[in-house]
Amino acid sequence: MRKIFPLTLLFVITGLSIYSQGNETMNNICTSSCSPASSSYGQRIWNGQNGSLWTATNSRTDQTINGNAITMNDDVSNTYVESGIILGGIGSLTITTQRKFTGTTSSIDVLINGVSIGTAPLGTDPITTTFAVVNIGGDVVIRVNNNIGGSNSGGQERVAIDDITWTGFVPLPVKWTSFTVEAKPNTNLLAWTTATEINNDRFDIERSSNGKNFKTIETVKGQGDSFKNVDYNYEDLSPISGSNYYRLKQVDFDGKYEYSDVIRADNIVSRINIYPTTSYDYITIDMDEQQVASVIVFNEVGQTIKDMTISEITTRIDISDLPNGMYFVQVNAQSGKEIKKIIKQ
């Protein structure tokens, strides 16, 4: 048994934008008749291959790796190479580095929009490092630091940089902003929100008792393409007694899929059994544990006929004195509630 709540899609557009890749080979830096001289350290500004204006501080241009390279000085605060604004975002980034002159093996910091995406190692020979999962959309700025706050994490080496390349940003099919579960008596309420959906066919809701072996318990239709927050809810009316692990399998129209994080809810599920449903003398109430519970018997127009308290696991209730007809038996226990229709013959 299930409940799925209808939702309203605020805004939908179709199509998928994938931005082109870019690169900076340092071919446009000044290497002769420069001011300051190419073998001196100073500020360098040049137009890059992607049309962005690049800046390097405390740097020289007389060293090479695969071709022209920009070499940052050591022991100088605020030493960096930085791009101008790159439109459309970055999916992955690759950089080639090499320690120049003397020093030890170390690393430098690579940042996108001021946030570190990792470090690139330095050595005697050129080293090419790829940051495979950057995936930052919008307008971005690449920055390579050889010094942070006056203390370089790479040991203050003089480092040459060449061949910075990047792939275009590809939006994820579904960007999640939340996935939660709230445990209630005899039920669990799942809720999740997406910020974007692209080519999204559906969500398969999967449940497990051990966090390893999952089974699909429901499917919820996706929005296809959307670029606004969309809220989803699902109520599991038959949770497992104990731990319930949930995950979402997001499936595209082409069959590709990805999983959400796994979340958990702990339930004490009340198992109250009222039987038989047709009787002329007694009905029996079984509870899965000894507890105090109220029992109300009412007729089909809502009038209370019997009202009592029980505390045993198994209780027999005499209905032989009731006129023939349809009644409802409601049990309100500490661990849950059950109501069942019976026929008195």
C-alpha positions in Angstrom: 0.0 0.0 0.0 1.4 3.4 -0.9 0.8 7.1 -1.1 2.4 9.4 -3.7 1.8 13.0 -3.4 1.2 15.1 -6.6 3.6 17.9 -7.2 3.7 21.0 -9.4 6.6 21.6 -11.9 7.5 25.3 -11.7 9.5 25.6 -15.0 10.5 23.3 -17.8 12.7 23.8 -20.8 14.1 21.2 -23.2 17.6 20.7 -24.5 21.0 20.2 -22.9 23.9 22.8 -23.1 27.4 21.3 -23.2 30.1 23.9 -23.3 33.2 23.6 -25.5 36.6 22.7 -24.1 39.5 25.1 -23.9 43.2 25.3 -23.4 46.1 27.6 -22.6 49.5 26.7 -24.1 51.4 29.9 -23.1 52.1 30.5 -26.7 51.1 34.2 -26.5 53.4 35.1 -23.5 56.3 37.5 -24.3 59.6 35.6 -24.5 61.9 38.3 -26.0 62.3 42.0 -25.7 59.9 41.9 -22.7 59.5 44.3 -19.9 60.5 43.1 -17.4 63.1 40.9 -19.2 62.0 37.3 -19.8 64.7 36.1 -17.3 63.5 38.5 -14.6 60.6 38.0 -12.2 57.7 40.3 -12.5 54.0 40.6 -13.5 53.0 39.1 -16.8 49.7 39.7 -18.7 48.8 38.1 -22.0 45.8 37.1 -24.1 45.2 33.4 -23.9 44.0 31.0 -26.6 40.4 31.2 -25.4 40.3 35.0 -25.5 40.7 35.4 -21.8 43.2 37.7 -20.2 45.7 35.8 -18.2 47.9 37.2 -15.4 51.0 35.9 -13.6 52.7 37.5 -10.7 56.4 37.2 -9.8 57.0 35.2 -12.9 59.5 34.8 -15.7 59.1 33.5 -19.3 62.5 32.2 -20.4 61.8 28.6 -19.4 60.1 25.9 -21.4 58.4 22.5 -20.9 56.6 21.4 -24.1 56.9 24.9 -25.5 56.6 28.3 -23.8 56.0 28.1 -20.1 55.4 30.6 -17.3 57.7 30.1 -14.3 56.7 31.4 -10.8 59.2 32.5 -8.3 59.5 31.0 -4.8 59.7 32.8 -1.4 57.4 35.6 -2.5 53.9 36.1 -1.0 50.9 36.1 -3.4 52.5 34.3 -6.3 50.1 32.9 -8.8 49.0 32.4 -12.4 45.3 33.2 -13.1 42.9 33.2 -16.0 40.3 35.7 -16.8 36.6 34.7 -16.8 36.0 31.4 -18.7 32.4 31.2 -19.8 30.3 28.1 -19.3 32.1 26.1 -16.7 34.7 23.3 -16.5 34.2 19.6 -16.5 37.8 18.4 -16.0 41.2 20.2 -15.9 44.7 19.1 -16.9 48.0 20.9 -16.1 51.6 20.2 -16.8 54.2 21.3 -14.2 57.9 21.1 -13.6 60.3 22.3 -10.9 62.9 24.6 -12.3 66.4 25.1 -11.0 67.0 23.4 -7.6 64.6 22.1 -4.9 62.8 19.0 -3.7 59.7 17.1 -4.8 56.6 19.0 -3.8 53.3 20.3 -5.1 51.3 23.5 -5.9 47.6 24.4 -5.4 45.0 24.5 -8.2 41.8 26.5 -7.6 38.5 27.2 -9.4 36.7 30.3 -8.3 38.9 30.5 -5.2 38.2 26.9 -4.1 40.9 24.3 -4.2 40.3 21.3 -6.5 43.6 19.6 -5.5 47.3 19.8 -5.8 49.6 19.2 -8.8 53.0 17.6 -8.0 56.4 18.9 -9.0 59.5 17.1 -10.0 62.7 17.3 -12.0 60.8 16.0 -15.1 57.5 17.4 -16.4 54.4 16.0 -14.7 50.9 16.1 -16.2 48.1 16.1 -13.7 44.4 15.7 -14.5 41.6 16.7 -12.2 38.9 14.4 -13.7 35.9 15.5 -11.7 35.7 19.3 -11.4 32.2 19.8 -13.0 31.7 23.4 -12.0 29.2 25.4 -14.1 28.7 29.0 -14.8 31.6 31.5 -15.2 34.8 30.3 -13.7 38.4 31.5 -13.0 41.4 29.2 -12.9 44.1 30.0 -10.5 47.4 28.2 -9.7 49.0 29.3 -6.5 52.7 28.9 -5.7 52.2 30.6 -2.4 49.2 30.9 0.0 49.3 33.5 2.7 53.1 33.6 2.6 53.5 29.9 3.3 53.7 27.7 0.2 52.3 24.2 0.6 54.7 23.0 -2.1 57.9 24.0 -0.3 58.3 27.3 -2.1 59.8 25.9 -5.3 60.2 27.7 -8.5 57.7 26.1 -10.8 57.0 26.2 -14.5 53.5 25.7 -15.9 52.5 24.7 -19.4 49.5 23.3 -21.3 46.5 24.0 -19.1 43.5 22.3 -20.8 39.9 21.8 -19.7 36.8 20.1 -20.9 33.4 21.7 -21.0 31.0 21.5 -18.1 28.3 18.8 -18.6 25.3 19.2 -16.2 24.5 16.0 -14.3 21.3 14.3 -15.3 19.9 15.0 -11.9 21.3 17.4 -9.3 20.1 16.5 -5.8 19.7 19.0 -3.1 18.3 16.7 -0.4 17.1 13.2 0.4 15.6 12.5 3.8 13.5 10.0 5.6 11.3 10.5 8.7 10.3 7.5 10.8 6.7 7.5 12.1 4.6 4.8 13.8 4.2 2.0 11.2 5.3 4.3 8.3 8.3 6.1 6.9 8.0 9.4 4.9 10.7 9.9 2.3 11.3 13.3 0.7 13.8 14.5 -1.9 14.4 17.6 -3.9 16.1 18.1 -7.3 17.6 21.4 -8.5 17.9 20.2 -12.1 16.7 17.3 -14.1 17.9 16.4 -17.6 16.5 13.4 -19.5 15.1 12.1 -16.2 12.5 9.3 -16.8 11.9 8.1 -13.2 13.1 7.3 -9.7 13.1 3.7 -8.5 12.7 3.7 -4.7 14.8 0.8 -3.2 14.7 -0.6 0.3 17.0 -2.9 2.2 17.0 -4.4 5.7 20.8 -4.6 5.8 22.1 -1.8 3.6 23.4 -4.2 1.0 20.6 -6.1 -0.7 18.1 -3.7 -2.1 14.7 -4.3 -3.7 12.5 -1.8 -5.6 9.3 -1.0 -3.7 7.9 1.8 -5.8 8.6 3.9 -9.0 8.0 7.7 -9.1 7.9 9.5 -12.5 10.5 12.1 -13.1 10.1 15.5 -14.8 12.1 14.9 -17.9 13.9 18.2 -18.1 13.5 20.9 -15.4 15.7 23.7 -14.1 13.9 24.6 -10.9 13.6 22.9 -7.6 11.1 20.0 -7.7 10.0 18.3 -4.4 9.0 14.6 -4.2 7.4 12.6 -1.4 6.7 9.0 -0.9 5.2 7.2 2.1 6.3 3.6 2.9 3.2 2.2 4.6 4.8 -1.2 5.2 8.3 -0.6 6.6 10.4 -3.4 8.0 10.4 -3.8 11.7 13.9 -2.6 12.7 16.3 -0.8 10.3 15.1 0.3 6.9 17.7 1.5 4.4 16.5 3.5 1.4 18.2 4.7 -1.8 16.9 6.2 -5.1 17.9 4.9 -8.5 17.5 7.7 -11.0 16.9 6.4 -14.5 17.3 8.3 -17.7 15.1 7.8 -20.8 18.1 6.0 -22.4 18.4 3.6 -19.5 21.4 5.1 -17.9 21.1 5.5 -14.1 22.8 6.7 -11.0 22.2 6.1 -7.3 21.5 8.5 -4.5 23.2 8.2 -1.1 21.7 5.6 1.3 19.6 6.8 4.2 18.2 4.9 7.2 15.2 4.9 9.4 14.6 2.7 12.4 11.1 1.5 13.0 9.2 -0.5 15.7 6.4 -1.8 13.6 3.3 -2.7 15.6 1.7 -6.0 14.5 -1.8 -5.9 15.8 -4.1 -8.6 14.5 -7.9 -8.5 14.9 -9.8 -11.7 13.9 -12.0 -13.3 12.8 -13.8 -10.7 10.6 -17.1 -12.6 10.9 -18.2 -14.0 14.3 -21.3 -14.6 16.4 -19.6 -14.8 19.9 -16.0 -13.6 20.2 -13.2 -11.7 18.4 -9.6 -12.0 19.3 -6.9 -9.3 19.5 -3.2 -10.4 19.2 -0.4 -7.9 19.8 3.3 -8.5 19.2 4.2 -7.5 22.7 2.6 -7.0 26.1 1.4 -3.4 26.4 -1.5 -1.2 27.4 -4.0 -0.6 24.7 -7.5 0.8 24.4 -10.2 -1.0 22.4 -13.2 0.7 21.0 -16.0 -1.0 19.2 -18.4 1.3 17.2 -21.2 0.8 14.8 -21.4 1.9 11.2 -22.8 5.3 12.2 -19.9 6.0 14.6 -21.6 5.3 17.9 -19.3 3.7 20.5 -20.7 0.3 21.6 -17.8 -1.0 23.8 -14.8 0.8 25.3 -12.2 -1.0 27.3 -8.5 -1.3 28.2 -6.4 -4.4 27.5 -2.8 -5.3 28.4 -2.3 -8.9 27.4 -0.7 -10.1 24.2 -3.9 -12.1 23.4 -7.3 -10.9 24.4 -10.8 -12.3 23.6 -13.7 -9.9 23.5 -17.3 -11.1 23.9 -19.6 -9.7 21.2 -22.4 -12.2 21.6 -24.6 -9.5 23.2 -24.4 -7.2 20.1 -27.2 -7.1 17.5 -26.3 -8.6 14.2 -24.6 -6.2 11.8 -21.4 -4.4 10.8 -19.0 -3.0 13.4 -15.5 -1.5 13.6 -12.9 -2.5 16.2 -10.2 0.0 16.8 -7.1 -0.8 18.9 -4.9 2.1 20.1 -1.6 0.7 21.5 1.6 2.3 22.6 3.4 1.1 19.5 0.7 1.8 16.9 -3.0 1.7 15.9 -5.1 -0.8 14.0 -8.8 -0.7 12.9 -10.8 -3.5 11.3 -14.3 -4.1 10.1 -16.2 -7.1 11.5 -19.5 -8.7 10.9 -21.6 -9.9 13.8 -23.9 -12.8 12.8 
